Amino acid sequence: MRHITSLIVSTIVSISAMVSLAQAGFDAGLVNVSFGNKGAAYEGKAVAGADGDKWNAPDGDRGEKIKLVDAKEKVTDVTLTFAATGTWDAEDAGFVGTNWEKLLRHYIFANEPQSIALSGLTPGAKYDVIVYSASNTDGRKTKISIGDDAKTTTYSMEKKELADGVNYAKLTASADADGTLTVKFEGVDGEGNVNGLQIMPVDKGR
């Protein structure tokens, strides 16, 4: 009887450890990144999240292994490495004067394919990734892809609310064997841009 009880306890501990590993770095269920606006970081919800959520705000057009916090400002195992052609603060962006200005006025842009890598994830685990793409140019198309999942946004200056396929794209993909998930972005017949992103385990969607 003691052996059976010990075995059951051991199994429960092992399962708990696996669950803990799967959620490592995602206690709040969400990590947010806003590009190009370190001095005026966005705060709050977007497509996912809640009021008061924190956003990481890396500055510049590139960075390597930047440690990220989650939406509740807890340190995570997740790091960010990214590169772009440049950054832009668009005073004439379509979302200036709206609740989304701090998130969607600033962006990194690409004149050729660029990438954003998120590391420290659970190898093989599935994640939902929401990538924002708004600018100061009506009709701008940005192709966003993660592995085999690819979406293209077509920006409309007239749209003042968040809209799938217009100013953001939602993709689902698995982290590779090293625990890395790479977002690629590029312009379609011109410049492409990314304002920010949100990432969460599929079973933690908010």
SULNOR-V357825 format. One record per pair of residues at least 24 apart in sequence whose C-alpha atoms are under 7 Angstrom apart, sorted by the first residue. I is the first residue (numbers start at 1). J is the second residue. If there is no record, write none. Layout:
BEGIN
i->I j->J
i->I j->J
END
This chain:
BEGIN
i->22 j->122
i->24 j->77
i->25 j->76
i->25 j->77
i->25 j->78
i->26 j->70
i->26 j->76
i->28 j->70
i->28 j->71
i->28 j->72
i->29 j->200
i->29 j->201
i->29 j->204
i->30 j->70
i->30 j->71
i->30 j->198
i->30 j->199
i->30 j->200
i->31 j->69
i->31 j->70
i->31 j->71
i->31 j->198
i->31 j->199
i->31 j->200
i->32 j->56
i->32 j->70
i->32 j->71
i->32 j->197
i->32 j->198
i->32 j->199
i->33 j->57
i->33 j->196
i->33 j->197
i->33 j->198
i->34 j->103
i->34 j->195
i->34 j->196
i->34 j->197
i->35 j->59
i->35 j->106
i->35 j->107
i->35 j->108
i->35 j->195
i->35 j->196
i->36 j->60
i->36 j->87
i->36 j->106
i->36 j->107
i->36 j->108
i->37 j->106
i->40 j->102
i->41 j->102
i->42 j->102
i->42 j->103
i->48 j->206
i->49 j->206
i->60 j->87
i->61 j->85
i->61 j->86
i->61 j->87
i->61 j->108
i->77 j->120
i->78 j->118
i->78 j->119
i->78 j->120
i->78 j->121
i->79 j->118
i->79 j->119
i->79 j->120
i->80 j->117
i->80 j->118
i->80 j->119
i->81 j->116
i->81 j->117
i->81 j->118
i->82 j->115
i->82 j->116
i->82 j->117
i->83 j->114
i->83 j->115
i->83 j->116
i->84 j->108
i->84 j->109
i->84 j->110
i->84 j->114
i->85 j->109
i->85 j->110
i->85 j->111
i->90 j->136
i->92 j->136
i->93 j->135
i->93 j->136
i->94 j->135
i->94 j->136
i->94 j->157
i->94 j->158
i->95 j->160
i->103 j->195
i->104 j->134
i->104 j->195
i->105 j->135
i->106 j->195
i->107 j->193
i->107 j->194
i->107 j->195
i->108 j->193
i->108 j->194
i->108 j->195
i->109 j->191
i->109 j->192
i->109 j->193
i->109 j->194
i->110 j->186
i->110 j->187
i->110 j->191
i->110 j->192
i->110 j->193
i->111 j->187
i->111 j->190
i->111 j->191
i->111 j->192
i->112 j->186
i->113 j->184
i->113 j->185
i->113 j->186
i->114 j->184
i->114 j->185
i->114 j->186
i->115 j->182
i->115 j->183
i->115 j->184
i->115 j->185
i->116 j->182
i->116 j->183
i->116 j->184
i->117 j->180
i->117 j->181
i->117 j->182
i->117 j->183
i->118 j->180
i->118 j->181
i->118 j->182
i->119 j->179
i->119 j->180
i->119 j->181
i->120 j->179
i->120 j->180
i->121 j->175
i->121 j->179
i->121 j->180
i->122 j->175
i->122 j->179
i->123 j->175
i->123 j->176
i->123 j->177
i->123 j->178
i->123 j->179
i->124 j->174
i->124 j->175
i->124 j->176
i->124 j->177
i->125 j->174
i->125 j->175
i->126 j->172
i->126 j->173
i->126 j->174
i->126 j->175
i->126 j->201
i->126 j->202
i->127 j->172
i->127 j->173
i->127 j->174
i->127 j->199
i->127 j->200
i->127 j->201
i->127 j->202
i->128 j->170
i->128 j->171
i->128 j->172
i->128 j->173
i->128 j->199
i->128 j->200
i->128 j->201
i->128 j->202
i->129 j->170
i->129 j->171
i->129 j->172
i->129 j->197
i->129 j->198
i->129 j->199
i->129 j->200
i->130 j->168
i->130 j->169
i->130 j->170
i->130 j->171
i->130 j->197
i->130 j->198
i->130 j->199
i->131 j->168
i->131 j->169
i->131 j->170
i->131 j->194
i->131 j->196
i->131 j->197
i->131 j->198
i->132 j->167
i->132 j->168
i->132 j->169
i->132 j->194
i->132 j->195
i->132 j->196
i->132 j->197
i->133 j->167
i->133 j->168
i->133 j->193
i->133 j->194
i->133 j->195
i->134 j->167
i->134 j->195
i->141 j->187
i->141 j->188
i->141 j->192
i->142 j->185
i->142 j->186
i->142 j->187
i->142 j->188
i->142 j->192
i->142 j->193
i->143 j->185
i->143 j->186
i->143 j->187
i->143 j->188
i->144 j->183
i->144 j->184
i->144 j->185
i->144 j->186
i->145 j->183
i->145 j->184
i->145 j->185
i->146 j->173
i->146 j->182
i->146 j->183
i->146 j->184
END
